[in-house]
Each structure stands twice: as C-alpha cells, then as structure tokens.
Amino acid sequence: MFSFFSRNTSNEEARRRVAAGAVLLDVRTPGEFSEGHLQGARNIPVQELANRLAELPRGSDVVVYCRSGGRSAVARQMLEGRGHTVLDVGPMSAY
C-alpha cells in the first residue's frame, strides 16, 4: 500500500511550516473547499494553478493538500518546477 508519508514528512512538519509562514494550499474544487477546509488555507484548484501562480509569493514555501493525494502530487510537481519549496501532505485528513 502506498503511503504519502513514505515520501513526505509528517503532519507535525506541515504544521510547523505553516506556523512559520508557509502558504497552506488546498487544490480541490471550490465546491469541495466550501464543504470544509483547513483553517487558513487558500483555494486554488489544481486545474487553475498554472494560470494563478502569481497569487503565490515567488519562491514561497507551500504546504499542499487535496482529497486523496493525486491532485496535490500534480500541484507539487508544478510548484517545484516554478521554484517553490513544497510539502505535499496528500489528503486533507493527513494534516
């Protein structure tokens, strides 16, 4: 069974980074976001991320999540390719 924490750090690390100023990014749809999200999270759906990168401070530290981990993995690759340091926690429940 695949574990997101096998390639990512723990939820404590994610919380530490957010407390230190990392952007907490929810890449689910606006509908999913409105049904519930982590406090302080920004919502930029992964489908819109390439066109909305300017909304994130250049080179910022980002903690990204989604529902199951697939979209956050895509977002991580995209953000790292643009110079961001990214921690992908996978599903929101892992935070």
Residue, then its C-alpha position, 0 to 999 in steps of 0.5 A: m500500500f502506498s503511503f504519502f508519508s513514505r515520501n513526505t514528512s509528517n503532519e507535525e512538519a506541515r504544521r510547523r511550516v505553516a506556523a512559520g509562514a508557509v502558504l497552506l494550499d488546498v487544490r480541490t474544487p471550490g465546491e469541495f473547499s466550501e464543504g470544509h477546509l483547513q483553517g487558513a488555507r487558500n483555494i486554488p484548484v489544481q486545474e487553475l494553478a498554472n494560470r494563478l501562480a502569481e497569487l503565490p509569493r515567488g519562491s514561497d514555501v507551500v504546504v499542499y493538500c487535496r482529497s486523496g493525494g493525486r491532485s496535490a502530487v500534480a500541484r507539487q510537481m508544478l510548484e517545484g518546477r516554478g521554484h517553490t519549496v513544497l510539502d505535499v501532505g496528500p489528503m486533507s485528513a493527513y494534516 
